[in-house]
Amino acid sequence: MPRLPHEEVTNSPETLIKKVHSVGSMWASTPTRIIETLVQIKYYVNHFEKRIFMDYTAAVITASDLGSQGKRIDTSGPAVCKMIEDAGFHVIHTAIIPDEQAEIQKMLIYCADELHANLILTTGGTGLSPRDVTPEATLAVLDREIRAIPVAMWVESLKVTPRAMLSRAVAGTRG
């Protein structure tokens, strides 16, 4: 794969988009460089076509009584947003809501049915206290549960902390 002498090859769709935009400004002055850039673009399009042309959207919901009252700074929601944006998702909605089953259900339904988010992630509310009702709220709005996703999360989390086995995470589909 040809590479411009001063550029490092990257798999980033953002870099591809920048290259597409820069082609127009280079057209008159450096036709050889344009051809090299177009060859790179073709290469990246062929290999990352799904990631580039499929716009995956996501919503992140933080369930936290204190966070929803402004008494605690939400650090988990922004961390989740960064992780999924780095994975190529476009975050279209974030929310911090109280640990109330009805409110969590309402927000999940809104994100799925109204916003049509491809992925909805929740953080908070999966522990063992009486107010931790995110799993129950999630199960109430799912059409099908996918049990292997939380298992994979537990396996990875157990590498970090033994407390991971106390999580009651759930996953599934709606619609």
N, C-alpha and C positions, 0 to 999 in steps of 0.2 A: 504494500500500500504506500503510495508516494506521500512524502511528508515535506512540508515547507521547512527549510533549513533552520529557521528561528522559532519554530512552533513545536510544542510537545503534543503528541496525539492524546486525545481525551475522548472518553465515551459519553461525555455530558451532552444531553440535548440542548442545554443552554448555550454551550460552545457552538454547536451546530447552527443554532438560530443566529448567533452573532456572526458566524461566517456567512450565512445567507444574506444578512443585512449588509455586510461589508462588501459583498461582491459588486453591488451596484456602484459603490464609490470607487472601486478599483478598475472598472471596466475600461476606461479610456487609456489609462496609464500602463497597466501591466497585464496584458492578455495571458501571458504564460502563468502568472500567479493565479489568475481567475480559473484557468483550466485545472491547475493543481487543486485549488479549493473546491471546484465542482466535483473532481474525482473523490476528494475526501468526503464531501457531502453525500455523494452517491453511496460510498462505502458505509457511512454511518446510517443513512436511511435504510439500506438493505439489512443491516445488522440490528438496528434499534427501532425499526418501523413501528412496532406495536407501542413502545414506550413514547415515541415522539408524536405519533398521530392519534393515539387514543388518550383522550383527556380524562384521567381518573380523578374523581372528586372525593373529598372526605370532609367529615364533620367531627369535631372533638367536643365532647361534653364532659365537664368536670362536675361530679356530684360532691358537694361540700357545703354543709350548713354554714360554717364560719367563712368560707370563701365567698359564698353568695351574699353574705352580709357585709363583706368588705373587711372582716376582722382577721383574715389570713390571706397572704399572697399565694395565689395559685402558681406553683412551679411545675406541677405535673402536666397540666394542659399545654403550656408552651413547649415543654420538652417533647411531648407526643407530637405536636404540630411540626416541630423541627425534624423529628425522625421520619415522619411520613412525607414531608416535603422533600427531604433528601432522597426518598425512595421514588420520587416522581409524581406524587399526588398533589393536587391543588386543593388547599383547605378553603372551603367555601363558607364554613360556619363554625364558630366556637361559642360555647356558653358555659357559665358557672351557675349551677342551680342547686337548691337545697336537697338534702337527702329525703325527699318525699316521693314515694312510689308513683303517685299520680302525675307529678310534675316530670319525673324522669320518663315515664311512658309517653306523655304528651310530647316531650322534646324528641324522643326517638322516632315517634310517628311523624312529626313535622320534618325531621331531617330525611327520613326515608320516603315519605309519600309526597311531600310538598317540594322539598329541595332536590329530591332524587339523588342524594349522595350515594356514590358507589361503595363507600366504606364509612361506617360510623363507629368511632371509638369512644369508649367511656373510660374515665379514670376516677377512682374513688368509690367508696360505698360497697366494696366487696369483702370487707372484713367480717368480724363476728359480733359487732355491737348491734343492739336492736335497731338502730337507725341506718345500718348498712343494708340497703334494699335494692341496690342497682341490679344484682342478678335476678331478683324476682321481677323487677320492672322490665328488664330485658326479655326474660322468658315469656312474659305476658304479651309482648308484641311480636314475637318471632313466629314465622310460619313453620320453620324447621330449625332444630338445634344442630349445631356442628360441634360435636364433643371433642374432636381431635385438636382443634385450635387451642382451647385452654390447656389441654395436656401438653402441647408443645411449649406453651408459655410457661407452664409449671416447670418443665424439664430445664429450660434455660434459666428461669429465675432461681431454681434450687442451686445452680452453680454459683449464685451470688449470695443467697441467704437461705437458711433453713426455714425462715418464716413464710417462704413462698407456699409451703404446703397448707397454709391457713387460708389461702385465697379461694374465693368461690366464683371465679370468673366463668362466664358463659359466652358462647358465640353462636351465631346462626344467620338465617336469611329471612327476609320479609319481601313478599311480592314475587 
